[in-house]
């Protein structure tokens, strides 16, 4: 465990949870060529590491692998697609936002044994809400630290990855599952006005940066 785990304590005096600052602090300590970006309450499928390493051999050095994410009942922990179907798995956040994970095309993924790319057809360029869980090269852009607490924190990062010209490729085997639990206090304090202000500010700054 000592060879694989790094504990980094971040002291933060402000009231809002600095989610993207914490992600960047973690990324700065990574010593591998790629990082799997998931939330702490998700569980990877059996043999996910082997499956992802296999898929990385078939994509470009700048490409990003997308890992489909599902909600499952608390007593279920499926190991493959057959068990995932049997568990009645639902795409994570499907009841709240189709855009958040819709471009991953999880229904197509279920019946596919091939990798496929997330295209503009399923993720229009004007939409800033796609927030897939991914495996990305270490030279990926860091997260925008204006985003704190909940809202826009991962979607802004996906936007930057695409603006850099990186392909988002859905790999065919690995997935992650989430079991419902009580939400943390900082997420319950979601501020829609602040989130919207940050998203619009981010969009304007990105459009200036890429010359649009």
N, C-alpha and C positions, 0 to 999 in steps of 0.2 A: 504494500500500500504506500509506503514512504517513497517508492520510486515513481509512483503514478499520480499521487495526490499532492496538490499544492494548496495550502490554506492561506488566504490573503484577507486581512481585516481592514475594512474601509471605514474610517471615521467620518461621519457626515452630520453636520450641525443643522441643516435645513429640515423642514418638516416633510417635504415631498420625497418619496422614495426614488433615489437616483438610479433607476433600472439600467439605463444605457451607459452611464458612467461605470457601473459595476461590470457590465458585459465587456467594456473596453479594458478594464483592469484585468479581467480574466484572460482576454485574448492576448494581452501583452506578456503573459506568463506562459503561453503555449510554446512548446518546443517541437511540435510535429509539423509536417507539411500541410495538413488539413485539420479543420476543426468541425465537429458536429455541433451545431447550434440548436439546442432544444431547451425547454423549460425543465426545472428540477422535478416537476411532478409528472413527467412522461417516462415511460418504460420502453426501451427498444425491444424489438422482436428477437426471438432466438436466432443466433448466428448473424445478427445484424452487422457486426464488424467485418466478418468474412465476406458477406454479400456486398457491402459498401466498398471494401477494398477491391473486389473483383470489378465492380462498376467503374471505379476510378481509372482502371486500366483502359477503358474504352472511351474516355472523354478527354478533351483538351486540358492543358494545365491551368487555364483560367476559368474553366467551366465549373458550375455549381450543381451538385446533386440535390434533388428534392426528395424528402422522405415523407410519404403520406402519413397523416395523423388521424387517429380515430378515438372516439369515446366508446368505452365498453363498461358493462356493469361491474360493480365493485368486486364481485366474486369471480371474474373472468380475466384470464391472462393468455390470450391466444398466441400461438407460436408461428402460425403460417396463415396463408390466405383462406384455407379451408376452415380453420378454427375461427378466423376473424369473421367470416360469414355466419358461422354457426352461433357465434356470440351475439349476433344482431348489432354489430358495430355500426356506428354512425360517424360521418365525417365530423371532426371537431369543429365546434362553433357553427355548424350548419343551420341551426335554428335561429342564430343571431345575425349572421352575415355570410351570404353566399360568396361574396368577393374574397373573404379572408383566406379561404382554402379552395374555392371553386376552380381556379385555374389549374390546380394540380390534376383535375379530372380523375378523381379517385375511383369512380365507377368504371371508367375505361381501364385504369390500372389494375383493378381486381381481375379482369379477364385477360390481361396482357402478360406476355413473358418477355417483352422487349422494352428498351428504354425509349422514351419519347420526349420531345422538347415542349416546354411551355411557350406558346406563341402569342402574338398580338390578338389572334382570334379569340382566345380565352382570357387574355389579360390585356385589355385595351390600354394604350399608353396614357390615357387621361385618368385612369383609376389608380389611386394611391391608397390601396387597402389590402393588397395581397401580402400575406405574412407567413410563407411556408417555413417549415423546419428544414434545415439544409446541412449539407457537408460542403464546406467552402475552403479554398486555398488560404494559406496564412496571409497572403498579400491582399486580402479583401479589404475594402474600406472599413473604417471603424464606425461604430454607431454614433448617431447624432445626439449629443448630450443635452440639447435643449429639451428633449423628451424625457419627462420624469413621470413617475407613477404609471398610469395606464392610458394607452391610446396613442397610436401612431408610432410607437417605439420600434417595432419590428418592420412594419410596412415601409417606413422611410428607408430602412436599410436595404430591403428588397429593391426598392426604386433605384437606389444608388448602384446596386449590383447590375441592374439592367442598363442604366445609363452609361456604365463603363463598358458595355458591350459584351458582358458575360452571358453565356447561354445558361438557362435554367433547365436541367435535364432530370426528368422523373425516372429514377432507377426502378427496376421491376420487382425486387424481392423484399428489401427491408422496409419496416414501418415502425411507428411508435404508437403507444396507446396511453390514454389518459382516463383515470378513474375519478369520478366526481367526488369533490370534497368541499369543505368549508373554505370560502375565499378569504385571503389575507385582508387585514384591515385597510392597508393602503390601496388595495384594488377597489374596495367598497367606496372609497372617497373619490371616485372618478369625477373629474371636472371637465365636462363637455366643452365649456367655453375655452378653457386653457388648451385642451387637446386640439380643438379646431383652429385656434390661433397658431399653435405650433405647426400644425400640418400645412396651413396656408403660408406661413413664413418659410417653412422648409421648401415648399413647392416653388415659391418665388426665388429663393436663393439658388435652387438647383437650376431653374430656367436661366438665370443670369450666368451661372457657372458654365453651362453647356452652350450658351449663346442663343437661346431661343427667345 
